[in-house]
Amino acid sequence: MKKVFKILGIIVGVIVVLIIIFVIYSAIQNYRTLNVPRFKDNYYEEFTTSALLESKYSKKGKYEVSNKEYQSENKSIKNIRIWYPTELNDASKEYPLIMVVNGSQTPAKVYIPFFERLASWGFIVVGNDDPQAGNGDTASETLDFVLKESKIKNKVDTKNMGIIGYSQGGAGAITAVTKHENGKMYKTMFTGSAAYPALAKMMGWEYDAKDINIPYFITGATGTSDDLGVEDIENNFAGVAPLSSLKETYNKMSNDVFKIRARVKDSEHEDMLVRTDGYMTAWMLYHLQNDEEAGKVFIGDNAEILSNANWQDIEKNN
């Protein structure tokens, strides 16, 4: 009997050790996910395209960039991070603002070069370190802070503000616009592979596309991570952003609103931030800075996106 208990004790001891190892491993992996940078400083230089405007707007703009950081009392937000043209410190003019809503487990601190590049095009670009931002709450609270309490509050052109988000952050951008009072201040929106409505609802980020009434550029990837080819996407997981859901979102929106849906060819979910960078920037430049050249990407029968081999499944109403 003593021998049996001894063997059981050894087995229990081994199990305890394995549990401890698993907990430590999980903690290390979680730390890496939330703290290790995802992008090199010049990540955008590795993207190539034969489309002239896509190439132009995927690179850095002309402005030098500075940043400010504020610690938030909200434990989900952790830190509010703001990037902006350095000249703002001495300029008397206002600058358009872009709010960035994080994807799952992707706080702003791990993709700083993305914010810096976007700010170099003349935007105030705002993010926070919330790794679960799908309900739009922390985006809304962050916007309030920037407009009411930050040191640059008087430098924001509140008539020209946009919001973008990827994956869970795409759902977060939509909920920030449609379910929060200050969401009415946004002039335009872009999402990359936003979690489709049935998935978003299951995760607690429910939204209804019919509530979107600002110009919206909807994008997704063609790979199986975004689209598994499932017919019944309401009752079966279909990928993060299947084509049928992009069509549904597009069709639910009013035709009185400028809208575009498109997918990046030969791409997977994790490619979307880099692969859409150029046209996301152009969309924001057109709507927030009245950049007519950027508008040529989207407007008319000769819009560059229509002939760009990097894009497919395009529908637009302008």
C-alpha positions in Angstrom: 0.0 0.0 0.0 2.8 2.4 0.9 4.3 1.7 -2.5 1.0 2.7 -4.2 0.8 5.9 -2.3 4.4 6.7 -3.2 3.6 6.2 -6.9 0.5 8.3 -6.6 2.5 11.0 -4.9 5.1 11.0 -7.7 2.3 11.2 -10.3 0.6 14.1 -8.4 4.0 15.8 -8.1 4.7 15.5 -11.8 1.2 16.9 -12.6 1.8 19.9 -10.3 5.1 20.5 -12.0 3.6 20.4 -15.4 0.8 22.8 -14.4 3.4 25.2 -13.0 5.4 25.0 -16.3 2.2 25.6 -18.3 1.3 28.6 -16.2 4.7 30.1 -16.5 4.8 29.4 -20.3 1.4 31.0 -20.7 2.4 34.0 -18.7 5.6 34.4 -20.8 3.6 34.1 -24.1 1.0 36.6 -22.9 3.7 39.0 -21.9 5.3 38.7 -25.3 2.0 39.2 -27.1 1.3 42.4 -25.1 4.8 43.9 -25.1 6.9 42.7 -28.0 6.8 45.1 -31.0 5.0 43.7 -34.1 6.5 46.0 -36.7 10.0 47.3 -37.6 10.4 51.1 -37.8 10.4 51.0 -41.6 7.9 48.2 -42.1 6.2 50.1 -44.9 9.3 50.1 -47.1 8.8 46.3 -47.7 5.4 46.8 -49.3 5.6 47.1 -53.1 2.9 47.8 -55.6 2.7 48.9 -59.2 -0.3 51.1 -58.5 1.1 54.7 -58.3 -1.2 56.1 -55.6 -1.2 53.0 -53.5 2.6 53.2 -53.5 2.6 56.8 -52.6 0.2 56.6 -49.7 1.7 53.5 -48.2 5.0 55.3 -47.5 5.7 58.1 -45.0 4.4 61.6 -45.5 6.2 64.9 -45.3 5.7 65.7 -41.6 8.1 65.1 -38.8 6.3 63.4 -35.9 6.2 63.8 -32.1 4.2 62.0 -29.5 2.6 62.4 -26.1 1.6 59.7 -23.6 -0.9 59.9 -20.7 -1.6 57.3 -18.1 -5.3 56.5 -17.8 -7.2 55.7 -14.6 -9.1 53.2 -16.7 -7.2 49.9 -16.2 -8.4 48.6 -19.6 -7.0 51.7 -21.4 -3.8 51.7 -19.4 -2.1 54.4 -21.5 -3.4 56.9 -24.1 -0.9 57.5 -26.8 -1.0 60.4 -29.3 1.2 61.0 -32.4 1.1 64.3 -34.3 3.0 66.5 -36.7 5.8 68.2 -34.7 4.9 71.6 -36.1 1.7 71.4 -34.1 3.6 72.5 -31.0 4.1 76.0 -32.5 1.4 76.2 -35.2 -1.9 78.1 -34.8 -3.9 75.8 -37.1 -5.9 72.7 -36.2 -5.2 69.2 -37.4 -7.6 66.3 -38.4 -7.7 63.4 -35.9 -7.7 59.6 -36.5 -8.7 57.3 -33.7 -7.2 53.7 -34.0 -9.1 50.9 -32.3 -6.9 47.9 -31.5 -7.2 44.4 -32.7 -7.3 41.5 -30.2 -4.3 41.4 -27.8 -2.7 44.2 -29.8 -2.2 47.3 -27.6 -0.9 50.4 -29.4 2.5 50.1 -27.8 3.3 47.0 -29.9 2.7 48.7 -33.3 4.0 52.2 -32.8 5.6 52.6 -36.3 2.1 52.3 -37.7 0.9 55.3 -35.8 4.1 57.3 -36.6 3.7 56.7 -40.4 0.1 57.7 -40.4 0.8 60.9 -38.4 3.5 61.8 -40.9 0.6 62.6 -43.4 -0.6 65.5 -41.2 -2.9 63.7 -38.8 -3.2 63.6 -35.0 -3.3 59.8 -34.5 -4.7 58.4 -31.2 -4.5 55.0 -29.7 -4.5 53.3 -26.3 -3.3 50.0 -24.8 -6.6 48.2 -24.5 -6.1 44.7 -25.8 -9.9 44.0 -25.9 -11.5 47.0 -27.6 -14.5 45.5 -29.4 -17.3 47.2 -27.7 -16.0 50.7 -28.4 -16.1 51.8 -24.8 -12.4 52.6 -24.4 -12.2 54.3 -27.9 -15.0 56.6 -26.8 -13.4 57.4 -23.4 -10.0 58.0 -25.1 -11.6 60.4 -27.5 -13.2 62.3 -24.7 -9.9 62.6 -22.9 -8.0 63.9 -26.0 -10.7 66.5 -26.7 -11.2 67.7 -23.1 -8.1 67.0 -21.1 -5.0 66.5 -23.3 -2.5 69.2 -24.0 -3.4 69.3 -27.6 -7.1 69.5 -27.2 -7.3 72.9 -28.8 -5.3 71.7 -31.8 -7.9 69.1 -33.0 -10.0 69.9 -36.0 -13.2 68.3 -34.5 -15.0 68.7 -37.8 -12.5 66.3 -39.5 -12.1 63.2 -37.4 -12.0 59.6 -38.6 -11.8 56.2 -37.0 -10.1 53.0 -38.1 -9.9 49.4 -36.7 -8.7 46.0 -37.6 -10.3 42.6 -36.7 -11.8 43.0 -33.2 -10.9 46.7 -33.5 -13.0 46.9 -36.7 -16.0 45.9 -34.6 -14.8 48.4 -32.0 -14.7 51.2 -34.6 -18.3 50.4 -35.6 -19.6 50.3 -32.1 -17.7 53.5 -31.2 -19.4 55.2 -34.1 -22.9 53.7 -33.6 -23.3 53.1 -29.9 -21.6 56.1 -28.2 -22.7 59.7 -28.1 -19.3 61.1 -29.2 -19.4 58.7 -32.1 -21.5 61.2 -33.9 -18.3 63.4 -34.2 -16.6 61.1 -36.6 -16.7 62.1 -40.3 -15.5 58.8 -41.8 -14.5 55.2 -41.0 -12.2 52.4 -42.3 -12.1 48.8 -41.1 -9.7 46.0 -42.0 -11.3 42.5 -41.6 -13.8 43.7 -39.0 -15.3 40.8 -37.0 -18.5 40.0 -38.9 -21.8 40.7 -37.2 -22.7 37.2 -35.9 -19.2 36.7 -34.6 -19.1 40.2 -33.0 -22.5 39.5 -31.3 -21.2 36.2 -29.9 -18.1 38.0 -28.5 -20.1 40.9 -27.0 -19.3 43.5 -29.7 -22.7 43.5 -31.3 -23.4 46.1 -34.0 -25.9 46.8 -36.9 -24.5 48.2 -40.1 -27.7 50.0 -40.9 -26.7 52.4 -38.1 -23.6 53.5 -40.0 -24.3 56.9 -41.7 -20.8 58.2 -42.5 -18.5 57.3 -45.5 -17.1 53.8 -44.9 -14.4 51.8 -46.6 -14.9 48.1 -45.7 -12.1 45.7 -46.4 -11.3 42.0 -45.9 -8.8 39.3 -46.8 -9.4 36.6 -49.4 -7.7 33.8 -47.4 -9.4 31.2 -45.2 -8.6 33.1 -42.0 -11.2 35.7 -43.1 -13.4 33.5 -45.3 -13.9 29.7 -44.9 -16.5 29.6 -47.6 -19.3 28.7 -45.2 -22.8 29.3 -46.5 -24.6 29.7 -43.2 -22.5 32.3 -41.5 -25.1 33.0 -38.8 -24.8 29.5 -37.2 -21.3 28.4 -38.2 -18.0 30.1 -37.8 -17.1 31.5 -41.3 -13.7 33.1 -40.7 -13.3 36.6 -39.3 -14.7 38.6 -42.2 -16.2 36.5 -45.0 -17.1 38.2 -48.3 -20.9 37.6 -47.7 -20.7 39.6 -44.5 -18.9 42.5 -46.3 -21.7 42.5 -48.8 -24.3 42.4 -46.1 -22.7 45.4 -44.3 -22.4 47.3 -47.6 -26.1 46.6 -48.6 -27.4 47.5 -45.1 -25.9 51.0 -45.3 -27.8 53.8 -46.9 -27.0 54.5 -50.6 -26.9 58.2 -49.6 -23.6 57.5 -47.9 -20.3 57.1 -49.8 -19.3 53.5 -49.3 -16.8 51.0 -50.7 -16.2 47.4 -50.0 -13.2 45.5 -51.3 -10.9 42.6 -50.5 -7.1 42.3 -50.7 -6.1 39.6 -53.1 -4.0 36.7 -51.9 -4.0 37.8 -48.3 -4.7 36.4 -44.8 -6.2 38.1 -41.8 -2.8 39.0 -40.3 -1.7 40.7 -43.5 -4.5 43.3 -43.5 -2.9 46.2 -41.6 0.1 46.4 -43.9 -1.7 45.5 -47.2 -4.4 48.1 -46.7 -2.1 50.9 -45.4 -1.9 52.9 -48.6 -5.6 53.0 -49.4 -6.6 53.5 -45.8 -4.3 56.6 -45.7 -5.7 57.8 -49.0 -9.3 57.4 -47.7 -8.5 59.5 -44.6 -6.7 62.1 -46.7 -9.6 62.5 -49.0 -12.3 62.8 -46.4 -10.4 64.7 -43.6 -7.9 66.8 -45.7 -9.9 67.2 -48.9 -7.0 65.7 -50.8 -8.3 65.5 -54.4 -5.4 63.3 -55.6 -6.2 60.7 -52.8 -9.8 60.8 -54.0 -8.7 59.4 -57.4 -8.1 56.1 -55.7 -11.9 55.7 -55.1 -14.0 58.0 -57.2 -15.4 57.5 -60.7 -15.1 54.8 -63.3 -11.3 55.3 -63.5 -10.7 55.0 -59.8 -7.3 53.4 -59.2 -8.6 50.7 -57.0 -10.7 49.3 -59.8 -7.6 48.5 -61.9 -5.3 47.5 -59.0 -4.4 43.8 -59.2 -3.9 43.8 -55.4 -7.7 44.2 -54.9 -10.8 42.3 -55.9 -14.6 42.0 -55.1 -15.0 45.7 -55.3 -18.3 47.6 -55.1 -18.7 51.3 -54.6 -21.4 53.9 -55.1 -19.4 57.0 -56.1 
